[in-house]
Amino acid sequence: MPAEWEPHSSTWLTWPHNPETWPGQDMQKVEEEFLAIIRHLASDESVHILVNDEEMEKTAETLLEKNGVHMGNISLHDIPTNDSWIRDYGPNFIVRDNGKVAANDWDFDSWGRKYKWELDDLAGTVIAEESGLHHFKPEIVLEGGAIDVNGLGTCLTTESCILNPNRNDGISREEMERILKDYLGVSKIIWLNGAMEGDDTDGHIDNLARFVNPQTIVCAVEEDEFDANFTVLKKNFDRLKTTTDQEDNPLKVIALPMPGYVGSQKERLPASYANFYIANKSVLVPVYDHPNDKRALSILEPLFPDREIIPISCRTLIWGLGGIHCLTQQQPAGV
């Protein structure tokens, strides 16, 4: 599996359409934030968007054109879904030894059977089959947001998510490591643990820690020791400071602040700056109208000297319990 900063042939997304995903939110505002993501992506690479039917396709086309999206880079696919978090149910693209792109069609059980949404699991299979790429069926539940790689053999993940009995009925760490090595082409697994408050994924790595180059990881930290996220994030940061890559070289770990409490008095949302997406020429970073927005952007900017750091408001999107990275899935370039 190539690192996310390696060249993409395209990015996959799913048009936001289910009000149940964003309860109580204005779907027009959801679309506005989603369109901002697509507008920036389509300026640099091809973008594939799933829509449920012909009516949704027409609506999407109208809004894309109205918002100045480069339509020459847009392809719409009539593949019905329940939700928009394609990172988790879409195929995980890989590159074979001959340089050709292939795909892993993992099973998807709606984050540990939390929702009765079966179309999403089927959508991943349809994408894999209709893409015309060689694809594998590991027959293991694994969400794309649960893994992050440096492209040279090291994978970041969390015990709390992929070893959770609600996914694979208590699979052992040894067996899961074997599967990750077989299907991602990695040789080293770094295990973190725990979910931040409000996270219904049981601790996806793309909210906690991300590779930004083969030797460097940014890790979300909470600076307020009275915050519910302080302890779990500190443990992850301390764990990473003592770990090594696939060749036993020490990794550089950079603290990325949290945006504090985002949500309502009744519900905290899993807002994190780590849920950024690395596109071909830019890095799209979620922001939440918080004073730490600028700090997070200033930390990420020097880490991506060849890319533009673009803040994307996710004040509405985060009510769906996900962010920019959750909405996107990269397809690497190949021969």
Buried (B, 14 or more C-beta within 10 A) or exposed (E): BBBBBBEBBBBBBBBBBBEEBBEEBEBEBBBBBBBBBBBBBBBBBBBBBBBBEEEBBEBBBEBBEEEEBBEEBBEBBEBBBBBBBBBBBBBBBBBEEEEEBBBBBBBBBBBBEEBEBEBBBBBBBBBBEEBEBEBBEBEBBBBBBBBBBBBBBBBBBBBBBBBBEBBBEEBEEEEBBEBBBEBBBBBBBBBBBBBBBBBBBBBBBBBBBBBBEBBBBBBBBBEEEEBEBBEBBBEBBEBBEEBEBBEEEEBBBBBBBBBBBBBEEEEBBBBBBBBBBBBBBBBBBBBBEBEBBEBBBEBBBEBBEEBEBBBBBBBBBBBBBBBBBBBBBBBBBBE
